Structures are given as C-alpha cells and as structure tokens.
Amino acid sequence: MQHQSKLPNVGTTIFTVMSALAKEHNAINLSQGFPNYPSPQKLNDLVSNAMNNGYNQYAPMAGNLDLRLAISNKYQLLYKATYHPEKEITVTAGATQAIYTIISAFVRHGDEVIIFKPAYDCYQPAIEVNGGKTIPIQLSAPNYKVDWNEVASKISSKTKMIVINTPHNPSGTIWTKDDMLQLQKLTKDTNIIVLSDEVYEHIIFDGEQHQSVSLFDNLKQRSFITASFGKTFHNTGWKIGYCCAPEYLMKEFRKVHQFNVFSVNHPAQKGIADYMQDAETYLGLNDFFQQKRDLFLNLISESRFKFQPSQGTYFQVLDYSEITDEHDMDFAKRLTKKFKIASIPLSVFNENGKDDKVLRFCFAKTNETLVKAADVLKLI
C-alpha cells in the first residue's frame, strides 16, 4: 500500500543523525543538547519520595496543582507576572509537546505562521502537518538580529501566529527589550497569537535579563510561553515541560491536550514541585552555565575557530570559515569521524539550507569533557 505523506520533506532529525554518528565513531558528543552529568540528587530523592508516597496514578489533566502553584510563584517572583495556577498553566510532556499542541489548537488550513530561522526543527513540521503555511524570516550570522521592517512586511491578513525563541537555539543569542517592544507594536490590535519558546530562560549570561513576553502587558494577553524542566534541571529524559497563557487561550489548548497526552509523569511533577520551593534551584543556573561557557571559550581561544560568546542557552556557535570552505554538514561529519568530536551544522535550521560556515557545540557537559573537546578543537 502507498499513502501520500503529510510531511514529504521531513527526514530523520539532525540530532538523531549526529548522536548516532558520534556513537558509531566513539566521538565526544557535543551535538545533541543534553547534559552528561547527573540530575540533582535532591531532586531524584524527591521524585522517589513522591513514588513511595503514592503519586503513581494519573495527575490532573492540567498538571499536579503543587507544581502549577510553584510555576505561578516563579513568574510572580521573576517577572511580576500573574498566571492563575488552575486556569492559565498546563504541565506538558516537554516543551515540544506544548508547542505542537498550541499550533494544533489554533492553526487551520491556509493560516500563515511566521518563524525566525535558524529555527528549532519542531516548529515547521507542526505548522505544516496542521495545514498551515510557514513564513520564514532568515536571520544572519553572527549576530542574528531581527529586521523589524521585514517582519512588518511579512504580516498579512492570513497571519495566525508568530513563533519566537529567546534565548535562541541554535545561535545562543537573546532578544532585547526593544525587540519585544517592536513585536508588541506590530501585533497590537491584531488577532495574532505569539508562541514564545522560553525553554532557556534560566540560562542567560553576562548580567543580561531574560525578556519574557510576560513582562509586556499587551504581548502577554496574546501569548503562550513554553518552558522545559528538562533544560532547567538537567534531566531531559523526563520530558516534563509546561505552558502559560491567558485563560481564553488556555481553554483551547486544553481541548487538544486532553486528547493528546491527557497528563504527564505524576511523581516527577510532584518531585519538581517540592524541589522548586527553593528558588535557588533555578536562580543559580546562570552562573553554573556561564562558568562552563567561559571555561570552554578560554580553552579554545587559541584555536582557528572564531566566535562571539553565547548570550544564552547552553550552546556555543563556532565559525570555521578560516579553517575550510566545506559545507557545514560535510565538515560536521568529518569532525565526528576523523577528529572524534560531534557538533550540529546550522544550515539544517536555515531557509534553503543557508550555510554560514558555523557549527553548534553544546557545553552542558562535565568540565573534564569540555577540556577533552577543547584539546581536539585546538588541533583542527
């Protein structure tokens, strides 16, 4: 039998490809964005306690209430923003499920969705499988700054949604307050929904502040925020995330969510809720990851790679244009096979495979791993 694919241009994700190649060639894996050190023991113990205390059946559809209260308190603490724990916060199976569900709940056939490229690779397939049309705006290395005149020119009567991501994966850049004000100005008095992917909100460097959509009143009233505990608490395999939005938007989200996953891992939710009672569990992440970024960049400062220090996320983009003119995919594969170090080529996230001669390296690794990786990169 033959069936027409709903996603004919989608293959295996680059993260799977490069991690498999790293394993095959026994390479240091700085490609896929996961830590190689353990989840905090205190958090593990709290999840075990939740299991032993009976949190082993379905969580409420919207999520464990203790966790939703902890999330609500966090937004009040960090952004003076109010999200009602019962009506405006939903716990999800990671941020990717939240993103897919938001798009599924609102995007209809023919609707246009603006995304900024290089874009994380789950956005466009979710748009297209729901019958929407992706309207890409290509950003350029090394600064990846948004041209707001171009954004204005791409908005039309068909624009249903704009997807943003700050701190930005894969470039490691952040949006400024002015960027957010420009977005707010362009969407004011429209029906455009903003989907703000803020999974790296707690990983931002050099004293900069995260510009959440929740800080801007008009934006907040039209926006979803998606976030990830896996990124925050070093346990990507748990697949626990959440989203926040005004009640009128969240009602529509939950209509899809309840028939998609319904609810997610209950003991993990309860353990995270208890762990978050100490705000330092997430407030201390900026310093933790900045030390890793600085170690990595200091170690490779004498290499032939060029870079601008990552502003946020746990990714660092390296420019290899002074080393070779190879296509970034070819160079990434050669580095993995010959030099035993795996990275992610950014062209796969760009429109028409635009190749800026840059690779993304993950520094959410032990210091020992970062030292070994730097020793390899200095030889190239």
C-alpha positions in Angstrom: 0.0 0.0 0.0 1.1 3.6 -0.6 0.0 6.7 1.2 0.8 10.3 0.5 3.0 11.7 3.3 1.7 14.7 5.2 5.4 15.7 5.7 7.1 14.7 2.5 10.2 16.8 3.1 10.8 15.7 6.6 13.6 13.1 7.3 15.3 12.0 10.5 16.1 14.9 12.8 19.8 16.1 12.7 20.1 15.4 16.5 19.4 11.7 15.9 21.8 11.7 12.9 24.7 13.3 14.7 24.3 11.5 18.0 24.2 8.2 16.1 27.3 9.1 14.2 29.1 10.1 17.5 28.2 6.8 19.0 29.4 4.9 15.9 32.8 6.6 15.9 33.2 6.9 19.7 33.3 10.7 19.4 32.8 13.3 22.1 29.2 14.2 21.7 28.7 18.0 21.8 25.9 17.8 19.3 22.6 17.0 21.0 21.6 19.3 23.8 21.7 17.1 26.9 24.0 17.1 29.9 26.4 14.3 30.6 26.2 14.8 34.3 23.5 13.6 36.7 20.2 15.1 37.6 20.4 16.7 41.1 20.4 14.0 43.8 18.0 16.0 45.9 15.5 16.2 43.1 15.9 12.5 42.3 15.2 11.8 46.0 12.1 14.0 45.9 10.7 12.1 42.9 11.4 8.8 44.6 9.6 10.1 47.7 6.6 11.0 45.5 6.5 7.5 44.1 6.8 6.0 47.6 4.0 8.3 48.8 1.5 7.2 46.2 1.8 9.7 43.4 1.7 6.9 40.8 -1.7 7.3 39.2 -2.9 9.9 36.7 -2.1 13.5 37.5 -4.8 16.1 36.9 -5.1 16.8 33.2 -3.7 20.3 33.7 -0.9 19.1 35.9 -0.2 18.5 39.6 -1.5 21.5 41.4 1.5 21.9 43.6 3.7 22.2 40.5 1.3 24.7 38.9 1.4 26.8 42.1 5.3 26.6 42.0 5.3 27.8 38.4 2.9 30.6 39.2 5.0 31.7 42.1 8.1 31.7 39.9 6.6 34.1 37.3 5.5 36.4 40.1 9.0 36.4 41.6 10.9 36.9 38.4 8.6 39.0 36.2 5.9 40.3 38.5 3.6 38.4 36.1 0.4 36.7 37.2 -0.7 33.3 35.8 -3.6 31.6 37.5 -2.4 28.1 38.6 -5.8 26.5 37.8 -6.8 28.3 34.6 -3.6 29.6 32.9 -0.9 26.9 33.4 -0.7 23.4 32.0 2.0 20.8 32.5 3.1 19.1 29.3 5.3 16.2 28.1 8.2 18.5 27.4 8.1 21.9 25.6 7.9 20.2 22.2 4.5 18.7 23.1 3.4 22.1 24.3 4.5 23.7 21.0 2.8 21.1 18.9 -0.4 21.3 20.9 -0.5 25.1 20.7 -0.1 25.0 16.9 -2.7 22.2 16.6 -5.2 24.1 18.6 -5.1 27.3 16.5 -3.6 26.8 13.1 -6.1 25.9 10.3 -5.6 25.1 6.7 -4.1 28.2 4.9 -3.1 30.1 8.1 0.3 31.6 8.0 2.8 31.3 10.8 6.0 33.5 10.9 9.1 31.8 12.3 12.7 33.1 12.5 15.4 31.0 11.0 17.7 29.3 12.1 14.7 27.8 13.8 14.5 24.8 16.1 13.3 22.0 14.0 10.0 21.1 15.6 8.2 24.4 14.6 7.8 24.0 10.8 6.6 20.4 10.8 3.9 21.1 13.4 2.7 24.0 11.3 2.6 22.1 8.0 1.0 18.9 9.4 -1.9 21.1 10.6 -2.3 22.6 7.1 -0.6 25.9 7.9 2.0 27.8 5.8 5.4 28.6 7.3 6.5 32.2 6.6 10.3 32.2 7.3 12.4 35.2 8.2 16.1 34.4 7.8 18.5 35.8 10.3 22.2 36.1 9.5 25.3 35.1 11.4 27.0 36.2 13.5 24.5 38.5 15.3 21.2 37.0 14.2 19.4 40.4 14.6 15.8 40.8 13.6 14.9 43.3 10.9 11.6 44.5 12.1 10.8 46.2 8.8 11.0 42.8 7.2 8.8 41.3 9.9 6.2 44.0 9.3 6.3 43.2 5.5 5.6 39.6 6.2 2.5 40.1 8.3 -0.8 39.7 6.4 -4.5 39.1 7.0 -3.6 35.4 7.0 -1.0 35.6 9.8 -2.3 33.5 12.6 0.8 33.2 14.8 4.4 34.3 15.3 6.8 31.9 16.9 9.7 33.4 18.8 12.6 31.8 20.8 14.7 33.6 23.3 17.4 32.7 24.4 17.7 31.3 21.0 18.6 27.8 20.0 20.7 27.2 17.9 22.5 30.6 17.8 22.8 31.3 21.5 21.6 34.9 21.0 19.0 36.8 23.1 16.2 39.2 22.2 16.4 42.7 23.7 13.7 44.8 25.3 13.5 46.8 22.1 12.9 43.6 20.1 10.0 42.7 22.4 8.5 46.2 22.2 8.7 46.0 18.4 6.9 42.7 18.4 4.3 44.1 20.8 3.8 47.2 18.5 3.4 45.0 15.4 0.8 42.6 17.0 -1.2 45.2 18.9 -4.8 45.4 17.8 -4.5 42.2 15.7 -5.7 38.6 16.4 -2.1 37.3 16.0 -1.1 34.7 18.7 2.5 34.8 19.8 4.2 31.5 20.7 7.2 32.3 22.9 9.6 29.4 23.3 11.5 30.3 26.5 13.0 27.0 27.5 16.4 28.5 28.2 15.0 31.4 30.3 17.3 30.5 33.2 20.5 30.2 31.2 21.5 33.7 30.2 24.9 35.3 30.7 26.9 38.4 31.5 24.3 40.0 33.7 21.7 40.3 31.0 18.0 39.9 31.8 15.6 37.5 30.1 13.0 39.4 28.1 9.9 37.2 28.7 6.7 38.0 26.9 5.1 38.0 30.4 6.9 41.3 31.0 4.9 43.2 28.3 1.2 43.5 29.1 -0.1 43.6 25.6 2.1 40.8 24.4 1.2 38.7 27.5 -2.5 38.9 26.6 -1.9 37.2 23.2 0.9 34.9 24.1 1.8 31.3 25.1 5.0 30.7 26.9 6.5 27.2 26.6 9.2 26.0 29.0 11.1 22.9 29.9 12.2 21.4 33.2 14.5 19.1 31.4 16.6 22.0 30.3 16.4 23.7 33.7 17.1 20.7 36.0 19.4 18.6 33.9 17.1 15.7 33.1 15.9 15.9 29.5 14.8 12.3 29.6 12.0 13.1 32.0 10.2 15.1 29.3 8.4 17.5 31.7 7.5 21.0 30.5 4.7 23.4 30.7 3.0 26.3 29.1 1.3 29.5 30.4 -1.3 31.7 28.6 -4.3 33.8 29.4 -7.4 31.7 30.2 -9.2 32.3 26.8 -6.2 30.8 25.0 -5.5 28.0 27.6 -9.1 26.7 27.2 -8.5 26.0 23.6 -5.0 24.4 24.3 -6.5 22.0 26.9 -9.2 20.8 24.4 -6.3 19.3 22.3 -4.0 18.5 25.2 -6.6 16.2 26.9 -6.9 14.0 23.9 -3.2 14.1 23.1 -1.3 13.1 26.2 -4.0 14.0 28.8 -1.5 14.1 31.7 2.2 13.5 32.2 4.5 11.7 34.7 3.0 12.3 38.1 5.8 11.5 40.6 8.2 13.7 38.5 5.8 16.6 38.7 5.4 16.3 42.4 9.2 16.0 42.9 9.8 19.0 40.8 7.2 21.0 42.7 8.9 20.2 46.0 12.3 21.0 44.6 11.2 24.4 43.3 10.3 25.5 46.8 13.9 26.7 46.9 14.1 29.4 44.2 17.9 29.0 44.1 17.4 25.7 42.2 16.7 27.8 39.1 18.2 31.2 40.0 21.7 29.7 40.3 21.8 28.3 36.7 23.1 31.4 35.0 26.3 31.3 37.0 26.6 27.5 36.7 26.4 27.5 32.9 28.4 30.7 32.5 31.4 29.1 34.2 31.1 26.2 31.7 30.8 28.6 28.7 33.8 30.6 29.9 35.9 27.5 30.5 35.1 26.2 27.0 35.8 29.5 25.3 39.0 30.2 27.2 40.3 26.7 26.3 39.6 27.2 22.6 40.7 30.8 22.4 43.9 29.8 20.6 42.1 27.6 18.1 41.3 28.6 14.5 37.6 28.8 15.3 36.1 32.3 15.6 33.2 33.0 17.9 31.1 35.6 19.7 30.4 34.3 23.3 27.0 32.8 23.7 24.5 35.2 25.3 22.2 32.4 26.5 21.3 28.7 26.2 24.0 26.0 26.7 25.1 26.2 23.1 28.1 27.9 21.5 28.3 28.6 17.8 31.8 28.4 16.3 32.7 29.9 12.9 35.1 27.7 10.9 35.4 29.8 7.8 39.2 30.3 8.4 39.7 26.5 8.5 37.9 25.2 5.4 35.2 26.1 2.9 33.5 22.7 3.3 29.7 22.7 3.6 28.8 22.7 7.3 27.2 19.2 7.1 30.3 17.7 5.5 32.6 19.4 8.0 30.5 18.3 10.9 30.6 14.7 9.7 34.3 14.8 9.1 34.9 16.2 12.6 33.0 13.4 14.0 34.6 10.6 12.0 38.2 11.9 11.9 38.6 14.1 15.0 36.1 12.3 17.2 34.0 15.3 18.1 30.4 15.8 17.2 28.5 19.1 16.6 25.4 20.3 14.8 25.6 22.1 11.5 23.3 25.2 11.5 22.4 25.0 7.8 19.7 22.4 8.7 17.8 25.1 10.6 18.1 27.7 7.9 15.9 28.6 4.9 17.1 26.7 1.8 20.0 25.2 3.8 21.9 28.6 4.0 25.4 27.7 5.0 27.2 30.4 7.2 30.1 28.1 7.9 29.2 27.7 11.6 28.6 24.7 13.9 26.8 24.5 17.2 28.5 22.9 20.2 26.8 22.0 23.5 28.7 22.9 26.6 26.3 21.3 29.1 29.0 18.8 29.8 31.4 18.0 32.7 34.4 20.1 32.8 36.5 17.1 32.0 34.6 16.6 28.8 34.9 20.2 27.9 38.7 20.1 28.4 39.0 17.0 26.2 36.8 18.6 23.5 38.9 21.8 23.5 42.1 19.8 23.1 40.6 18.3 20.0 39.3 21.6 18.6 42.7 23.2 19.0 44.2 20.5 16.7 41.9 21.3 13.8 
